[in-house]
Amino acid sequence: MLRTRHTVALAAMALSLSLVQGLSCADVDASGHIHINTTAATIPEGALQFCSTLRSISIGGAITEIGSYAFFGCSSLSSATIPESITTIGDGAFMFCRALAAVVLPHSLASIGRFAFASTSLQSVAVPALVRRINDGVFKDCAAMTSVRLPALTDIGDAAFSGCSLLTDVVIPATVTQIGQGAFLGCASLVSVDLGPSVARIGGAAFERCTSLRSALLSTSATSIGDGAFYGCSLLRELTIPTSVTRVGDLAFHGCANLECYTLLGDSGLWPEAPHLPGSSALSCPSPPSPPSPPLNPVDAAPLPPPSPPPSAPPPDRVSAAFIGGSVGGSLGALLILAQLIVMRCKGRRKERALRLAQKEESVVLGAVRPSEIPLDDANLRV
């Protein structure tokens, strides 16, 4: 039975090779090029693997799938033209093609297999819009990659960009809900990462040894941070964690020597019990001071009490020294006092003279003096 199955498998492989007209490394021309043009829909698994003389390929428009490991280990392959007819690239299809520095992925592409471009020299890549998942290890150890453009994915697989040591920036699409284990492990040039609004799960070692990472903003949907997720991020200084996180794995922030505190968004029962991040001595940053209260709206403000009436002026006959320190100057007050003293003195003289006249009149009545003897000059009448 086992022998029969083995025979059937060999027959199937022979049939696949016949469908691509006996495709093999011997078909590579003197310049290192091969054009694959066949009526078969698929380039078979391992068709040209370890073909060290292969330098460039072009694929005919009838082919829709590149089989797993089709060009695995083709160490001299530096150019690959992939037509718009291709919808699937299989696992490890271009893995260990170390000379491959550039490739244009067609808009028709909907699926990229695990480790498809791992350990190549790709410098940048734009993932087509139909791709919904970056599978495990797709761009692992692409040490020359500096930028990547991602479409509306749902998740990023394990080790997807692990070892991309020159990758400086990555924008996680808003549709991504999880980041796999070791997804960006060893991305030593990655400076900042914004995990977007939908990422709920960050896998273990996802950003381990991202030694240039300075800030990380976790989404408000985050619920889990895996073991060693930010292990060894020695320059990490700014970290924002929402209180929706219910699990922080062991050593998640171990070796984050520059992380003095983290910003906590919201309020959760988990955090008062574990103020320290696992593997770190960082505490929650103190809350900023509350801003001053805005001024009351004049419409809402309570009515002010009526102003106090001005103090009444002292009566004319009770001028005192206190008046000098009132609303008028000291010199004017002094003049008023002097005038008052003069008036009082004049009144005293009037009373004194009136008294003398009364005494003289009384003498006349008593016959002591005749009326004709009473002097009536101006001095007696003048005040």
VMD Tcl script that draws the C-alpha trace (Angstrom):
set ca {
  {0.00 0.00 0.00}
  {2.82 2.44 0.94}
  {4.68 1.61 -2.27}
  {1.52 2.24 -4.31}
  {1.02 5.66 -2.72}
  {4.63 6.59 -3.38}
  {4.24 5.56 -7.01}
  {1.09 7.67 -7.37}
  {2.88 10.71 -5.88}
  {5.78 10.34 -8.31}
  {3.36 10.02 -11.20}
  {1.57 13.19 -10.11}
  {4.88 15.06 -9.91}
  {5.87 13.80 -13.37}
  {2.50 14.95 -14.73}
  {3.01 18.43 -13.21}
  {6.45 18.72 -14.75}
  {5.10 17.63 -18.13}
  {2.44 20.34 -17.93}
  {5.18 22.95 -17.83}
  {7.02 21.23 -20.68}
  {9.72 19.62 -18.57}
  {10.63 22.82 -16.67}
  {14.03 22.50 -15.02}
  {17.24 24.38 -14.35}
  {18.53 23.07 -17.70}
  {16.05 25.37 -19.44}
  {17.83 28.49 -18.18}
  {19.62 30.25 -21.07}
  {23.21 31.45 -21.11}
  {22.28 34.85 -19.66}
  {20.60 33.18 -16.71}
  {17.06 33.98 -17.86}
  {14.03 31.75 -18.21}
  {10.60 32.56 -19.58}
  {7.87 30.33 -18.21}
  {5.03 30.24 -20.71}
  {2.67 27.34 -20.53}
  {-0.98 26.46 -20.60}
  {-0.69 25.04 -17.07}
  {-2.19 27.25 -14.36}
  {0.47 26.50 -11.76}
  {4.25 26.49 -11.58}
  {4.83 23.23 -9.71}
  {6.22 22.94 -6.22}
  {10.02 23.10 -6.20}
  {10.21 23.38 -10.00}
  {13.44 25.40 -10.09}
  {14.63 25.21 -6.49}
  {18.38 25.57 -5.88}
  {18.96 26.62 -9.50}
  {22.12 28.65 -8.90}
  {22.46 29.78 -12.55}
  {19.02 31.41 -12.62}
  {19.27 35.23 -12.66}
  {15.90 36.43 -13.97}
  {12.45 35.07 -14.71}
  {9.36 36.13 -16.60}
  {6.04 34.38 -16.36}
  {3.34 34.01 -19.01}
  {-0.14 35.43 -18.53}
  {-1.91 32.08 -18.38}
  {-0.34 31.11 -15.06}
  {-2.30 32.02 -11.91}
  {-0.24 30.37 -9.16}
  {3.41 30.05 -8.22}
  {3.79 26.80 -6.32}
  {5.48 26.40 -2.96}
  {9.30 26.51 -3.05}
  {9.20 27.00 -6.84}
  {12.33 29.19 -6.76}
  {13.58 28.27 -3.29}
  {17.33 28.79 -2.85}
  {17.96 30.37 -6.28}
  {20.81 32.42 -4.83}
  {21.59 34.37 -8.05}
  {18.00 35.34 -8.88}
  {17.85 39.17 -8.90}
  {14.82 39.95 -11.06}
  {11.33 38.49 -11.19}
  {8.51 39.78 -13.38}
  {5.18 38.59 -11.98}
  {2.16 39.14 -14.27}
  {-1.28 40.41 -13.26}
  {-2.71 36.93 -13.73}
  {-1.04 35.61 -10.56}
  {-3.40 35.32 -7.58}
  {-1.35 33.05 -5.29}
  {2.30 32.76 -4.32}
  {3.01 29.56 -2.39}
  {5.00 28.95 0.79}
  {8.72 29.68 0.46}
  {8.38 30.38 -3.27}
  {11.31 32.85 -3.30}
  {12.88 32.01 0.06}
  {16.68 32.35 0.20}
  {16.81 34.17 -3.14}
  {19.41 36.44 -1.54}
  {20.11 38.53 -4.65}
  {16.45 39.47 -5.16}
  {16.35 43.20 -4.33}
  {13.11 44.31 -5.98}
  {9.81 42.79 -7.00}
  {6.51 44.28 -8.08}
  {3.56 42.35 -6.72}
  {0.54 42.37 -9.08}
  {-2.81 43.87 -8.08}
  {-4.43 40.49 -8.73}
  {-2.45 38.86 -5.91}
  {-4.70 37.77 -3.03}
  {-2.53 35.33 -1.07}
  {1.15 35.23 -0.12}
  {2.31 31.97 1.47}
  {4.43 31.55 4.58}
  {8.09 32.59 4.22}
  {7.45 33.38 0.54}
  {10.09 36.16 0.42}
  {12.06 35.33 3.56}
  {15.82 35.96 3.51}
  {15.77 37.99 0.31}
  {17.30 41.44 -0.29}
  {14.04 43.27 -0.92}
  {14.40 46.96 -0.03}
  {10.74 47.96 -0.16}
  {7.44 46.35 -0.91}
  {3.83 47.39 -1.50}
  {1.43 44.64 -0.55}
  {-1.60 44.56 -2.91}
  {-5.03 45.54 -1.64}
  {-6.58 42.06 -2.07}
  {-4.22 40.52 0.49}
  {-5.98 40.22 3.86}
  {-3.27 38.51 5.92}
  {0.49 38.71 6.11}
  {1.28 35.06 6.78}
  {4.00 33.79 9.09}
  {7.52 34.81 8.11}
  {6.60 36.27 4.71}
  {9.35 38.93 4.90}
  {11.45 37.39 7.67}
  {15.13 38.37 7.65}
  {14.81 40.84 4.78}
  {17.72 42.76 6.27}
  {17.76 45.42 3.51}
  {14.07 46.34 3.75}
  {13.51 49.97 4.77}
  {9.81 50.49 4.08}
  {6.62 48.53 3.61}
  {3.12 49.59 2.63}
  {0.31 47.47 4.00}
  {-3.33 47.30 2.80}
  {-6.46 46.78 4.90}
  {-5.25 43.59 6.59}
  {-6.91 41.71 9.42}
  {-3.76 40.35 11.07}
  {0.02 40.15 10.81}
  {1.41 36.65 11.27}
  {4.19 35.31 13.44}
  {7.70 36.55 12.52}
  {6.23 38.35 9.48}
  {8.91 41.09 9.56}
  {11.30 39.54 12.05}
  {14.92 40.51 11.39}
  {14.11 43.44 9.07}
  {16.87 45.39 10.78}
  {16.67 48.50 8.54}
  {12.90 48.94 8.72}
  {12.42 52.40 10.26}
  {8.70 52.98 10.13}
  {5.57 50.92 9.76}
  {1.93 51.97 9.78}
  {-0.40 49.31 11.11}
  {-3.71 49.54 9.19}
  {-6.80 50.36 11.22}
  {-8.30 46.98 10.25}
  {-5.59 44.86 11.91}
  {-6.86 43.07 15.02}
  {-3.81 41.06 16.04}
  {-0.03 41.06 15.70}
  {1.62 37.66 15.82}
  {4.50 36.40 17.93}
  {7.83 37.92 16.96}
  {6.19 39.86 14.15}
  {8.77 42.67 14.36}
  {11.40 40.93 16.46}
  {14.86 42.40 15.92}
  {13.71 45.39 13.85}
  {16.58 47.37 15.33}
  {15.90 50.57 13.31}
  {12.19 50.84 14.10}
  {11.72 54.17 15.92}
  {7.99 54.37 16.60}
  {4.89 52.31 16.14}
  {1.21 53.25 16.24}
  {-0.78 50.07 16.65}
  {-3.98 51.57 15.29}
  {-7.48 51.51 16.79}
  {-8.34 47.82 16.36}
  {-5.34 45.75 17.53}
  {-6.59 43.62 20.44}
  {-3.75 41.12 20.81}
  {-0.01 41.71 20.70}
  {1.84 38.41 20.51}
  {4.81 37.37 22.57}
  {8.14 38.95 21.54}
  {6.26 40.99 18.91}
  {8.66 43.92 19.28}
  {11.49 42.20 21.13}
  {14.91 43.82 20.66}
  {13.60 46.78 18.70}
  {16.49 48.69 20.20}
  {15.68 52.03 18.52}
  {12.00 52.04 19.47}
  {11.24 55.21 21.44}
  {7.46 55.34 21.59}
  {4.58 52.89 21.37}
  {0.90 53.80 21.35}
  {-1.38 50.86 22.01}
  {-4.89 50.90 20.64}
  {-7.93 51.41 22.85}
  {-9.05 47.92 21.78}
  {-5.98 46.17 23.18}
  {-6.71 43.38 25.65}
  {-3.51 41.30 25.76}
  {0.24 41.97 25.66}
  {2.22 38.76 25.22}
  {5.30 37.50 27.04}
  {8.37 39.59 26.24}
  {6.39 41.72 23.77}
  {8.74 44.71 24.23}
  {11.68 42.82 25.71}
  {14.99 44.66 25.31}
  {13.55 47.90 23.86}
  {16.25 49.83 25.65}
  {15.36 53.28 24.24}
  {11.62 53.06 24.84}
  {10.57 56.23 26.69}
  {6.91 56.84 25.80}
  {4.30 54.16 26.30}
  {0.53 54.52 26.33}
  {-1.53 51.60 27.60}
  {-5.34 51.56 27.67}
  {-7.03 50.03 30.67}
  {-8.84 47.63 28.34}
  {-5.68 45.49 28.65}
  {-6.43 42.60 31.00}
  {-3.22 40.60 30.55}
  {0.42 41.64 30.42}
  {2.76 38.69 29.89}
  {5.94 37.82 31.73}
  {8.96 40.03 31.01}
  {6.83 42.03 28.59}
  {8.92 45.15 29.25}
  {12.13 43.64 30.57}
  {15.22 45.63 29.66}
  {13.33 48.85 28.89}
  {15.90 50.80 30.91}
  {14.75 54.25 29.78}
  {11.07 53.70 30.46}
  {10.45 55.67 33.65}
  {6.67 55.73 33.52}
  {3.79 54.85 31.27}
  {0.58 56.68 30.47}
  {-2.56 54.84 31.48}
  {-5.76 55.65 29.62}
  {-8.97 55.10 31.57}
  {-9.59 53.24 34.82}
  {-9.40 49.51 35.41}
  {-9.23 47.14 38.35}
  {-6.16 45.40 36.94}
  {-3.80 48.31 37.22}
  {-4.06 49.35 40.89}
  {-3.05 45.77 41.78}
  {-0.05 45.74 39.41}
  {1.31 49.29 39.06}
  {4.68 47.99 37.82}
  {4.94 46.67 34.28}
  {6.17 43.06 34.17}
  {9.94 43.09 33.85}
  {10.19 46.84 34.43}
  {10.31 49.23 37.36}
  {8.25 51.82 35.48}
  {5.20 53.21 37.27}
  {2.17 54.95 35.91}
  {2.98 58.56 35.01}
  {1.41 61.14 37.35}
  {-1.73 62.75 36.06}
  {-1.27 66.27 34.69}
  {-2.68 69.11 36.83}
  {-6.30 69.98 36.22}
  {-6.81 73.05 34.06}
  {-8.24 76.15 35.78}
  {-12.01 76.46 35.81}
  {-13.37 78.66 33.05}
  {-14.91 82.00 34.08}
  {-18.62 81.99 34.75}
  {-20.88 82.99 31.94}
  {-22.32 86.46 32.77}
  {-25.79 85.02 32.19}
  {-25.23 82.25 34.76}
  {-23.29 84.31 37.29}
  {-24.99 85.39 40.51}
  {-26.01 89.10 40.54}
  {-23.54 91.38 42.23}
  {-24.68 93.32 45.35}
  {-25.54 96.99 44.72}
  {-22.63 99.37 45.21}
  {-22.37 101.07 48.61}
  {-23.47 104.74 48.63}
  {-20.66 107.27 48.89}
  {-20.03 108.63 52.41}
  {-21.97 111.81 53.14}
  {-20.03 115.01 53.58}
  {-19.73 116.26 57.19}
  {-22.03 119.17 58.12}
  {-20.54 122.65 57.73}
  {-20.35 123.26 61.48}
  {-18.58 119.93 62.19}
  {-15.51 120.16 60.03}
  {-12.78 118.00 61.52}
  {-9.30 116.84 60.74}
  {-10.73 113.61 59.29}
  {-12.06 115.65 56.39}
  {-8.49 116.42 55.39}
  {-7.84 112.74 54.64}
  {-11.11 112.36 52.71}
  {-11.84 112.86 49.07}
  {-10.28 116.35 48.94}
  {-6.67 117.37 49.32}
  {-5.08 118.42 52.60}
  {-4.60 122.10 51.59}
  {-8.28 122.53 50.72}
  {-9.25 120.98 54.05}
  {-6.98 123.38 55.89}
  {-8.61 126.38 54.16}
  {-12.04 125.14 55.10}
  {-11.02 124.79 58.75}
  {-9.57 128.30 58.75}
  {-12.77 129.67 57.25}
  {-14.79 127.88 59.88}
  {-12.68 129.37 62.66}
  {-13.19 132.87 61.22}
  {-16.94 132.33 61.05}
  {-16.98 131.12 64.65}
  {-14.95 134.11 65.76}
  {-17.31 136.54 64.00}
  {-20.29 134.85 65.62}
  {-18.64 135.31 69.00}
  {-18.13 139.01 68.40}
  {-21.78 139.41 67.35}
  {-22.97 137.77 70.52}
  {-20.64 139.94 72.62}
  {-21.83 143.22 71.02}
  {-25.46 142.15 71.14}
  {-25.00 141.59 74.87}
  {-23.53 145.09 75.36}
  {-26.46 146.69 73.49}
  {-28.90 144.75 75.63}
  {-27.21 145.96 78.79}
  {-27.34 149.58 77.62}
  {-31.02 149.28 76.72}
  {-31.65 147.88 80.14}
  {-29.93 150.94 81.68}
  {-32.18 153.24 79.68}
  {-35.24 151.42 80.93}
  {-34.05 151.77 84.49}
  {-33.30 155.47 83.96}
  {-29.58 155.11 84.52}
  {-28.84 156.47 81.06}
  {-30.88 158.65 78.74}
  {-31.54 157.40 75.24}
  {-29.74 160.35 73.71}
  {-26.56 159.23 75.55}
  {-26.44 155.82 73.83}
  {-23.82 155.96 71.06}
  {-25.18 154.78 67.74}
  {-22.04 154.91 65.63}
  {-21.13 152.33 63.01}
  {-18.77 150.53 65.39}
  {-21.67 149.49 67.60}
  {-23.66 148.17 64.67}
  {-20.82 146.60 62.61}
  {-20.21 142.97 63.10}
}
mol new
graphics top color blue
foreach p $ca { graphics top sphere $p radius 0.5 }
foreach p [lrange $ca 0 end-1] q [lrange $ca 1 end] { graphics top cylinder $p $q radius 0.2 }
display resetview
